Amino acid sequence: MDFHEPGPAADSKQMNQHRLHTAQINRALGTFLLFFALVVLVAIFFTPTGVGKLTNLAAGAIITLIAGVMLYYSRGAGNP
């Protein structure tokens, strides 16, 4: 029997596919988190207490930061 082992080119192709797939997932999650953060930030205007407004502001800022990092790293894999 002849077993063909994949060479370095096949490993490189698999790594590129894995990197692209990871970038697509990061882009989708980052977009969702960015939308969710926008909803949280808009909720500031409908929150009656000052503590609630600060909580929404902090949560929205943290979620926006996480989404931004995810979107930034998704661009590093060659996605426009």
N, C-alpha and C positions, 0 to 999 in steps of 0.2 A: 504494500500500500504506500502511496505517496502522500505525505502530509505536507501541505504548503503552509509555512509559517509566514504571517504577514511581516513585511519589512518595515523599515522606519517611515516610509511614506504612508503606509496604512495607519501607523500609530499617530502620525502627525495629522492625518485627515480626521481620525476619531477625536483627537484633542480639539481640533478646530470646530468639529460638529458639537462637541460637548460645551465648548466655550460659547458658541453661538446660541445653543439651547439655554444655557445659564443666563446669557444676556437677555434673551427674550423673556424669560421668567422674571428677571429683575425689572425689566421695563414694564411688564404688565402689573407687577406688584407695586412698583413705584408710582405708576399712574393711578392705581386704585387708592393708594395711601395719600397721594396728593389731593385727589378729589375728596377723600374722607376728611383730610385736614381742613380743606376749604369749608366743608359743612360745619366742622367744629368751630372754626374761626367766625363764621357767620352767626353761629349760635351765641356768640358774645353779646350781640345786640338784643337778644331775646332773654337774656339771663337777668333776673331782677337784683341779685346781690353782688356786691363787689368781690367777695371771695369766689363766687361762681364764675364771674368774668375773668378773674386772674387764673383760675383753674383751667378754663377753656383756652385762654391765651397761651398758657404754658403747654398744655396738651397739644394744641394746634401747632405751636412752634416746634415741639419735639417731633411730632409726626411729619411735619413739613421737612425738617432736617433729615430724617430717615429716608423719606421719599426722594429728596434731592440727591442723597448719596447713592441710593439704588439706581436712579436714573443716570447719574454721572458714570457709575461703573458699567452700566449696560451699554454706554456709548463706546467704551474702551475695546469692545470685541469686534469693532468694525461695522456696527449698525449705525446708520445715520440718525 
